[in-house]
Amino acid sequence: MRRPGASLRAQHIGRRRGQGPSGNTLRDLMTRRSPVPVAVVVLAALLIAVLAYGLIGSGKGNNLDSQVQRGELPPAPKATTQLAVLGGTGSQSLAQLRGKVVVVNVWASWCPPCIAESPIIEAIQTALQKTGEGQVLGLTHDDPSEKSIAFAQKHGLTFTSLRDVDDTLYKAFGASGPPETYVIDQQGRVAAISRGAITASFANRALAATGVKARIDPNLKLAPEA
């Protein structure tokens, strides 16, 4: 558990293997004319690889991160697990939502960054509901029901949330503290991960990765945390 909320730690959206953020491969970069010796480029690449391994090479959650980075689209863990609906009756699982995009958002009433990202999360819900392409599914962490319900009402959260009392999904996704967001595609696969508060830019890129038309206002900013 991480209190009083986790700042941005990592964001991953699946892309073609061997391609960097700019769309260039390592071979492209090395074959261009450059005043920097090739040996320096190679050493820098090795250093980056070592650092990346240290950051994402251990732990169940980090393995999930590295799979998404490689564009492998791993299946969402514990998809058939039924969790109680916050403030309602019955239960729900990720598997029941197969065929639609599901944006799973881990949050808690005591988490300041959860307040900051709440307008963006709600905007995603509105956009997906408008196009009929999916929904946001909240996952409360270490939070009494009454406090979670009060938080949702105060910050205008209209999406369904589940109570992960035993941290079943929380642990399965390798979470280390709210907020965290996992974008699940129509086939029940993890298409994007944000370990920390998300931005509108990340949200739109993650939605695009699933092939849906839904988008949010790219100028939407994080709200004040208090």
C-alpha positions in Angstrom: 0.0 0.0 0.0 1.2 3.5 -0.8 -0.2 6.5 0.9 -1.3 9.3 0.4 -1.4 8.4 -3.3 1.2 7.5 -5.9 2.7 10.0 -8.3 3.3 9.0 -11.9 5.7 6.1 -12.1 5.3 4.6 -15.6 3.1 4.6 -18.6 3.1 1.9 -21.3 1.2 1.6 -24.6 1.8 -1.3 -26.9 3.7 -0.5 -30.1 5.6 -2.4 -32.8 8.6 -4.3 -31.5 12.0 -2.6 -32.1 10.4 0.8 -32.6 11.2 3.8 -30.4 8.9 6.6 -29.3 9.8 8.6 -32.5 9.1 5.6 -34.8 12.8 5.0 -35.4 14.6 1.7 -34.8 18.0 1.5 -33.3 19.4 0.5 -36.8 17.9 3.7 -38.3 19.6 5.8 -35.6 23.0 4.1 -36.0 23.1 4.3 -39.8 22.5 8.0 -40.1 25.4 10.4 -40.3 26.2 11.6 -36.8 29.1 13.4 -35.1 28.6 10.9 -32.2 30.8 7.7 -32.6 28.8 4.5 -33.2 30.5 3.0 -30.1 29.0 5.8 -27.9 25.6 5.1 -29.3 26.0 1.4 -28.6 27.1 2.0 -25.1 24.2 4.4 -24.5 21.8 1.8 -25.8 23.2 -0.9 -23.5 23.0 1.4 -20.5 19.4 2.2 -21.3 18.6 -1.5 -21.6 20.2 -2.2 -18.2 18.3 0.6 -16.6 15.0 -0.5 -18.2 15.6 -4.1 -17.0 16.1 -2.8 -13.4 12.9 -0.8 -13.6 10.6 -3.2 -15.3 12.3 -6.6 -15.1 11.0 -7.9 -11.8 7.7 -8.6 -10.2 4.4 -9.7 -11.6 3.2 -6.2 -12.3 6.4 -5.2 -13.9 6.4 -8.3 -16.2 2.9 -7.2 -17.3 4.4 -3.7 -18.1 7.2 -5.2 -20.1 4.8 -7.4 -22.1 2.7 -4.3 -23.0 5.9 -2.4 -24.0 6.8 -5.2 -26.4 3.3 -5.0 -27.9 2.3 -8.5 -26.7 -1.2 -7.6 -25.4 -1.2 -10.0 -22.5 -4.6 -11.3 -21.2 -6.1 -9.3 -18.3 -5.3 -11.3 -15.1 -8.1 -12.7 -12.9 -10.7 -11.7 -15.5 -13.3 -14.1 -14.2 -13.0 -12.9 -10.6 -16.3 -11.6 -9.3 -16.2 -8.4 -7.1 -19.0 -6.6 -5.3 -20.4 -3.5 -6.9 -19.7 -0.4 -4.8 -23.0 1.1 -3.5 -25.1 -1.5 -5.2 -26.1 -5.1 -5.3 -24.5 -8.0 -7.1 -21.0 -8.5 -8.5 -19.2 -8.1 -11.8 -16.0 -9.4 -13.5 -13.9 -8.2 -16.4 -14.9 -11.3 -18.4 -18.5 -10.2 -18.4 -17.4 -7.0 -20.3 -15.6 -8.9 -23.1 -16.3 -7.3 -26.5 -16.0 -3.8 -25.2 -13.1 -1.6 -24.2 -12.8 -1.5 -20.4 -10.6 1.2 -18.7 -9.9 -0.2 -15.2 -9.0 2.6 -12.8 -7.7 1.9 -9.3 -8.6 4.7 -6.8 -9.2 5.5 -3.2 -10.9 8.4 -1.3 -7.6 9.1 0.6 -5.6 9.5 -2.6 -4.8 13.1 -3.7 -3.7 12.2 -7.3 -7.0 10.3 -7.7 -8.8 13.7 -7.2 -6.4 15.3 -9.8 -7.2 12.7 -12.5 -10.9 12.3 -11.7 -12.0 14.8 -14.5 -10.0 12.8 -17.1 -11.3 9.4 -15.9 -14.9 10.7 -16.0 -14.3 12.2 -19.5 -13.2 8.8 -20.7 -16.4 7.3 -19.3 -18.5 9.9 -21.1 -16.7 9.4 -24.4 -16.9 5.6 -24.3 -20.6 5.7 -23.3 -21.4 8.2 -26.1 -19.9 5.9 -28.8 -21.1 2.7 -27.1 -17.6 1.3 -27.3 -16.9 0.6 -23.7 -16.8 1.9 -20.1 -14.6 2.8 -17.2 -14.6 0.3 -14.3 -13.4 1.6 -11.0 -11.5 -0.6 -8.5 -11.4 0.8 -5.0 -8.4 0.0 -2.8 -8.1 -0.1 1.0 -11.2 2.1 1.3 -14.4 1.8 3.4 -17.5 1.7 1.2 -19.0 4.9 2.8 -15.9 6.9 2.1 -15.6 5.6 -1.5 -19.3 6.4 -2.2 -18.9 9.9 -0.7 -15.8 10.5 -2.9 -17.5 9.4 -6.0 -20.5 11.7 -5.3 -18.3 14.7 -4.5 -16.2 14.4 -7.6 -19.0 13.4 -10.0 -17.9 9.9 -10.8 -20.7 8.1 -12.7 -18.9 4.9 -13.7 -19.4 1.6 -11.9 -16.7 0.7 -9.3 -16.0 -2.6 -7.7 -14.8 -3.3 -4.1 -11.5 -5.2 -4.3 -11.5 -6.0 -0.5 -8.9 -8.7 -0.7 -6.8 -6.9 -3.3 -7.3 -9.8 -5.8 -7.2 -7.7 -8.9 -4.9 -5.1 -7.3 -2.2 -7.7 -6.8 -2.9 -9.5 -10.1 -2.1 -6.3 -12.0 1.0 -5.7 -9.9 -0.3 -2.4 -8.4 1.8 -0.5 -5.9 -0.6 2.3 -5.0 -3.5 4.3 -6.5 -4.1 5.8 -8.9 -3.3 3.2 -11.6 -5.1 2.6 -14.9 -5.3 -0.5 -17.2 -6.8 -0.3 -20.6 -8.4 -3.6 -21.6 -9.2 -4.1 -25.3 -12.3 -5.9 -26.8 -10.6 -9.3 -26.6 -9.8 -8.9 -22.9 -6.1 -8.0 -23.4 -4.1 -5.3 -21.7 -3.4 -2.6 -24.2 -2.0 0.1 -22.0 -0.9 0.7 -18.4 -0.5 3.9 -16.4 1.2 3.6 -13.0 0.1 7.0 -11.6 -2.3 9.7 -12.6 -3.1 9.8 -16.3 -3.1 12.7 -18.7 -5.5 13.4 -21.6 -2.7 12.7 -24.0 -2.1 9.2 -22.6 -5.9 8.5 -22.5 -6.3 9.3 -26.2 -3.2 7.3 -27.2 -4.4 4.4 -25.2 -7.9 4.6 -26.6 -6.5 4.7 -30.1 -4.4 1.6 -29.4 -7.7 -0.3 -29.0 -9.1 0.9 -32.3 -12.1 2.7 -30.8 -13.3 6.1 -32.0 -13.9 7.6 -28.6 -11.6 10.5 -27.6 -11.5 13.1 -24.9 -10.6 16.8 -25.0 -6.8 16.8 -25.5 -6.7 20.1 -23.5 -8.2 18.6 -20.4 -5.8 19.1 -17.5 -5.4 17.4 -14.1 -7.4 19.1 -11.4 -6.0 20.4 -8.1 -5.5 17.6 -5.7 -7.3 19.3 -2.8 
